Amino acid sequence: MPDGQLKSHRLQVYLTGNVLTSQNPRLVLFRSHAVTEKEVGEEKPLVPTFLASGQQWTETIDGVEVGQSGTILLFDGSQMPFVVRAMVRVRPALTWAEGGADRSVLGPREVNVGNIVAAVGWTATIV
């Protein structure tokens, strides 16, 4: 999952494997809570709004462009609870059914998801 996405846009998730809609993919965005309290519904699984298997893309890994292939999933993050935060840091986890069992993959790192409305509000308030 790329870093720096906005909840007002579709959240993009890239999986180097083929998953179909019939496999019931779900995305959970785990948050850390060192200072804040856990919000109601923050770990509610998201259902993809669009799924495209058999895709190819290029990503940069350790400064090197690498060709990848698999599934691109788009999720509607507009209902993610942010309260007044301009950004939350999350660890993505994708789960789907395969061969009668649940499969899961955890993102390799935490990523930031932003709320542009809160960011503009905080900027205007501070300025």
C-alpha positions as a printed NumPy array, in Angstrom:
array([[  0.   ,   0.   ,   0.   ],
       [  1.624,   3.289,  -1.07 ],
       [  2.342,   5.898,   1.566],
       [  0.623,   9.289,   1.623],
       [ -2.796,   8.439,   0.207],
       [ -5.873,  10.54 ,   0.966],
       [ -9.076,   9.112,   2.4  ],
       [-11.029,  11.292,  -0.059],
       [ -9.594,   9.217,  -2.93 ],
       [ -9.759,   5.447,  -3.382],
       [ -7.089,   3.742,  -1.271],
       [ -4.841,   1.636,  -3.504],
       [ -3.465,  -1.742,  -2.471],
       [ -1.106,  -3.799,  -4.647],
       [ -0.869,  -7.568,  -4.133],
       [  1.729,  -9.693,  -5.934],
       [ -0.721, -12.514,  -6.423],
       [ -4.073, -12.894,  -8.098],
       [ -7.194, -12.503,  -5.978],
       [-10.754, -12.502,  -7.267],
       [-13.835, -10.713,  -5.943],
       [-15.342, -14.145,  -5.18 ],
       [-12.508, -14.69 ,  -2.664],
       [-13.996, -11.984,  -0.449],
       [-10.917,  -9.738,   0.038],
       [-10.987,  -7.405,   3.06 ],
       [ -8.601,  -4.659,   4.183],
       [ -8.017,  -3.745,   7.823],
       [ -5.932,  -0.681,   8.684],
       [ -4.378,  -1.223,  12.118],
       [ -3.408,   1.888,  14.091],
       [ -1.013,   2.356,  16.987],
       [ -2.207,   4.102,  20.135],
       [  0.643,   5.47 ,  22.215],
       [ -1.191,   8.694,  23.075],
       [ -4.675,   8.421,  21.556],
       [ -7.645,   6.214,  22.363],
       [ -8.918,   3.59 ,  19.932],
       [-11.899,   4.938,  17.972],
       [-15.106,   2.996,  17.391],
       [-14.999,   1.268,  14.006],
       [-11.383,   2.081,  13.199],
       [-10.54 ,  -1.576,  12.496],
       [-13.715,  -2.296,  10.545],
       [-12.728,  -4.292,   7.429],
       [-13.033,  -2.413,   4.153],
       [-14.487,  -4.136,   1.08 ],
       [-12.893,  -3.319,  -2.283],
       [-14.889,  -1.035,  -4.571],
       [-12.814,  -2.229,  -7.538],
       [-10.494,  -5.182,  -8.068],
       [ -8.271,  -5.881, -11.086],
       [ -6.246,  -9.106, -11.162],
       [ -3.564,  -9.882, -13.736],
       [ -2.166,  -6.334, -13.612],
       [  1.407,  -5.076, -13.983],
       [  3.024,  -2.062, -12.318],
       [  6.431,  -0.665, -11.443],
       [  7.527,   0.221,  -7.93 ],
       [ 10.747,   1.471,  -6.432],
       [ 12.405,  -0.92 ,  -3.972],
       [ 15.641,   0.292,  -2.351],
       [ 16.033,   2.873,  -5.118],
       [ 15.627,   0.341,  -7.941],
       [ 12.633,   0.244, -10.315],
       [ 11.116,  -3.252, -10.138],
       [  8.347,  -4.646, -12.322],
       [  5.596,  -6.415, -10.376],
       [  2.402,  -8.207, -11.315],
       [ -0.714,  -9.326,  -9.472],
       [ -3.876,  -7.649,  -8.228],
       [ -4.678,  -3.983,  -7.705],
       [ -7.493,  -3.323,  -5.235],
       [ -9.24 ,  -0.004,  -4.602],
       [-11.003,   0.717,  -1.291],
       [-13.298,   3.547,  -0.203],
       [-11.649,   5.073,   2.857],
       [-14.048,   8.015,   3.142],
       [-15.746,   6.548,   6.225],
       [-12.488,   6.037,   8.147],
       [-12.798,   7.77 ,  11.544],
       [-10.227,  10.586,  11.807],
       [-11.981,  12.9  ,  14.313],
       [ -9.865,  16.089,  13.944],
       [ -6.635,  14.466,  12.752],
       [ -5.073,  15.52 ,   9.464],
       [ -3.341,  12.137,   9.134],
       [ -3.26 ,   8.671,  10.668],
       [ -0.497,   6.097,  10.474],
       [ -1.762,   2.589,   9.692],
       [ -0.455,  -0.917,   9.059],
       [ -2.465,  -2.513,   6.216],
       [ -3.588,  -6.147,   6.428],
       [ -5.376,  -7.877,   3.553],
       [ -7.367, -11.099,   4.056],
       [ -9.103, -13.313,   1.48 ],
       [-10.443, -16.86 ,   1.129],
       [ -8.431, -19.394,  -0.845],
       [ -8.9  , -23.156,  -1.019],
       [-11.331, -23.247,   1.894],
       [ -8.992, -21.328,   4.222],
       [ -8.388, -17.671,   4.997],
       [ -5.132, -16.187,   3.701],
       [ -3.652, -12.981,   5.066],
       [ -0.824, -10.65 ,   4.204],
       [  0.461,  -7.816,   6.368],
       [  1.96 ,  -4.702,   4.776],
       [  5.748,  -4.497,   5.246],
       [  5.539,  -1.096,   6.957],
       [  3.143,   1.498,   8.327],
       [  1.844,   4.119,   5.904],
       [  0.175,   7.51 ,   6.293],
       [ -3.403,   8.15 ,   5.19 ],
       [ -4.396,  11.811,   5.107],
       [ -7.603,  13.76 ,   5.603],
       [ -7.331,  16.836,   3.34 ],
       [-10.305,  18.598,   4.979],
       [ -8.703,  18.398,   8.439],
       [ -5.283,  19.359,   6.999],
       [ -6.731,  22.497,   5.376],
       [ -8.69 ,  23.271,   8.564],
       [ -5.626,  22.96 ,  10.793],
       [ -3.528,  25.026,   8.362],
       [ -6.125,  27.799,   8.243],
       [ -6.469,  27.767,  12.044],
       [ -2.722,  27.976,  12.653],
       [ -2.064,  30.6  ,   9.982]])
